[in-house]
Every structure is written in C-alpha cells, then in structure tokens.
Amino acid sequence: MVQDAGFRRQTSGFFQHRILFSGKIDIKQFGVSGKGDSDDTEKINAAIDSIYRLGGGTILFTPGVYNVRTVHLKSNVWLYLEKGATIQALKGGDAPELTWFSSRKYRSGLSPTDMGPYLNPENWLTKQDVGHTYFRNAMFTAERQDNIKIIGNGYITGNGNLVTSDKVMDNAPDNRSDKMFSLSYAAVLR
C-alpha cells in the first residue's frame, strides 16, 4: 500500500486499485491565496491535474476571491465552493481552437487561395454565432471528461470579462472568451 497526499493506493496483485480521498483538499494547499489579487489559473489547473492523476477527489474553495482565465475541468475532480468563495473571470481566457475559420482573412474572403465560407452563401458557418463553433474559449472547459461537479454555496461570475457577440473573433486575442461553461463530449455532469 502506498500513501500519497492523503490518498491510499493498493499496489499489490495484478491490478492496481485506488481508494479515493473522501474528504476535501483545500485549494490553498496548492499555493492559491484566495485574496483576489493575482491570477490563480495556473495553480488551480495544476491542482485539478494533480487530483485527476491520483484518481479524483474534491477541491475545496474556502471563502475568498479566486481569479481565473480558463479552468480545465477533468474527470472525477469536483470543485466545492463554500459560502463566501467567489471564482471570477479575468480577461485573457484560452484562445478558441485553431481552424481555418478562425483566420480573419478567410472570414473576410481575402485569402488568395481560399475564399472561405462566404464563397457559398449557404455555408453553415455564415449562419451561426461563434459560440456554437468554438468551445475552448470559456471560463470553464472540459472535453471528453466525465463525472464533473461544481457544488456548494459559493459564487461564480464572469465579472464583466466574458464577451457576448457574434463578432467575438474580431476582438483582440485576450478578449475572446464568450462562455462561462463549455463542456463537449462530457458525461455525468452535476
């Protein structure tokens, strides 16, 4: 049996069994202050990744303010926000995934090699907003993950830093986050 950060792992026999930590691990143990005076994105994502690699668990956000750009949620990792805990968005979330449509020259039809979606006026890309085309430019995102929960009595806010516009791709790269949550190919969400 191996002890690792409060988790017990059975390592004997043919299969390795994991016994998950059933309590809550305070996010402050990962160097996050909760004072609202810094960008906590990297440390929160590192905490989520660490708990994910151990098999899962619950991360506790005690009262305080946590500033984030884009949080990458992972399977079997739950976030518990106590009353008085606030996770708020900063400008500069992850950029939308790269596609030929994310290039302004293609969208405007100015490319010398490809006229882009406007060559065919029935193209679906000309008829929907980018919120349904791009998924990674969100405050919280997960792709192909399951058993994700964000629970508790805390507060999550875009803090005026999430944009809502069909022309979000015309904004500066640090101002293209247009969703609070974007979960694609995800299951068992609470």
Steps between C-alpha positions, in 0.01 A plus 500: 500500500633846406402826673498810277360840612223346708410242238558128544587284202501122502796381294506126564361240263440513128288818502563825682197616694458855615317604810400863453535767761147558625557839663566837346847628412533875554610681183729711721720194548597552135624856557178685411440791740135586434572868561383606153825681422656254255424274205435157653441315172826304476496389864133394485558306177808337656293402807228350280759309299669372816174372649403352162827304479433358846163367381274787604377687803342825616678835503371740764480873430474673838367859528704732282530625143666283236583660163512274196527518124417142384464210743542152345265260679595132512326170571422410862616838632232700678518865601327593826443873556424590859271792573710813453724347232492677163663383179508791256613533140795703384552612142730278301332161502629227273491582134240327286625183337678561173303433185504646157194704601686670789715692254367847423628487141293189432192642667520814291571314177837669448713188477665453160460122524163446670195720493389370840144432604353795311560343160192283568227716660329185632806408705394431860791703640344820365174426682601440862684686768849395599375377839380194313819464297772540762499333839832552675465877550302465822547566870458126574560239233517122473525271203446124517481501882236356732382511861555875540330698777511858617305514824454707814361841588776711347476735205632487142498819295625617163575831675428689176792326327305256282392648168175430323501578132487325168815694415705368793771385258554864397608582858860502615626147584480570875131591473341200328357300792128503441368218722504413865482123439585296193483124542531289187469121485462501879276276714372482858500871575348647816 
